Amino acid sequence: MYLDKDLESIQEARQNLEQAKLAQKKLRTFTQEQVDQIVQAMAHAARKEAGRLAAMAVEETGFGKIEDKVTKNLFAAKDIYESIKDRKTIGIISRDDAKQVWEVTEPAGIIAGIVPTTNPTSTAIYKALIAIKSGNAIVFSPHPSAANCTNEAVKILKEAAIRAGAPEGAISCITKPTLASAQELMNHKLTDLILATGGPGMVKAAYSSGKPAYGVGPGNVPVYIHSSANIRKAVSQIVHSKTFDYGTICASEQALVVDQSIKRKVKAALEEEGAYFLDDYEKKKIEEIILKNGSLNAEIVGKSPQALAKIAGIFVSDETRLLVAEEENIGKSYPFSLEKLSPILAFYTVENCTEGSKVCDELLEAGGLGHTLGIHCEDQAIIESFSLAQRVSRVVVNTGTTFGGIGATTGISPSLTLGCGTYGNNISSDNIGPEHLLNTKRVAFGVREMKNETPAAPAASQQKVSSDEPLISKAEVMEIVKSILKELKN
């Protein structure tokens, strides 16, 4: 019997949500200790399987490098876990004795976890950990092109959670995902909150569902290299960051904005690190493959420089790590100025930090508002003024933006969902964590009485006499008249 694929996937989404509803009722009664034991078991299981899941992701999607996807899986299972494991997320999480206010958390409920094809296993690990840590059930919707590896990651996490005491249905995944099942999951009445990572269309659908949603915008990340920068160190960090997993993390560098006075040195350092500067012909050929029908060409995402060159019909050596093109223009008609999610980098030259700030702002306006900006500089005053002027949610200083943005090499919260704030039409500018999946109520004791303020009576000299009241009484008038008449008789 033939079953319609869309209908089958929609039915599975509904069944998973029904099971999640029952599981979440049980999960919300768990203590902090019980929840923490489950999360610890999940993280441990994910660490053990990080290598196998990475290989599955590369084989299924064709994106990125196995060794780098291992690192991403471990970042989720170790770094993110370490950052959240000691947080209070259940019950009374704080008591302010001075103000007599308690903060009490309750889980959001059932989370719809939308998973991208670029980071399918690491995103599943991260979202499952923060969902369970905050007492929520989660139903995953994988990208159809990464369904197998995402389901395997979720299976590992689910089995570990159940062994540690989690109820059945607390973690689940649509096995045969379609666009229809993703829409059903986001719009269903049982879904309480959407945690969306994916392309602009998917994120827009999440925000259009009528449900609370955390989404992200595109990461067209510009990086300014000031004349005071440690050039060799900066370039080494940039190349490592941009080439990591072949550029599939949205916080990776997309354009370098370089002071004219250090341009020659920066170019030389880039070439020493394996960057190849395209000539005019090669630039045009690569330019032609960046976009497809006005959007990023999926065929170039997460591909090696050699694969990109082959698609474009040019040749680069096996040692090439990064393709770089000098650019002057910015906008939709100039593909190098947009997000590329591959080891392709634009190179802009500016006279000074004032022009550099302007170029960075234009690049963000072209498709990265609210996300991330990088700056390499040793002048604190420049760092401060430059950072304050940019419309981004995170400014990464003197480190690669891929790693700095997600909190791997900076002190911001480790996360794989980076909010873009109202700049990028997002509700949050934070790195999303378990605290974003909670409702927090305040228990507030009375600490003072509300006073009724009585207006002070005006001074006698300031009193206003009503126009319809006599200035003197009738009796007083009669007394005055009698006094006058008496005087006249005398």
PyMOL commands that set and color helices and strands:
alter all, ss='L'
color gray80, all
select helices_A, chain A and resi 5-27+32-48+50-61+66-84+120-133+144-163+179-187+200-207+231-247+260-272+280-290+298-300+305-312+335-337+353-365+380-389+401-405+422-424+434-437+460-462+474-489
alter helices_A, ss='H'
color red, helices_A
select strands_A, chain A and resi 91-96+101-107+110-114+137-141+171-173+193-196+213-214+221-225+253-259+275-277+291-292+295-296+322-326+344-350+370-376+392-397+438-444
alter strands_A, ss='S'
color yellow, strands_A
deselect
rebuild
show_as cartoon
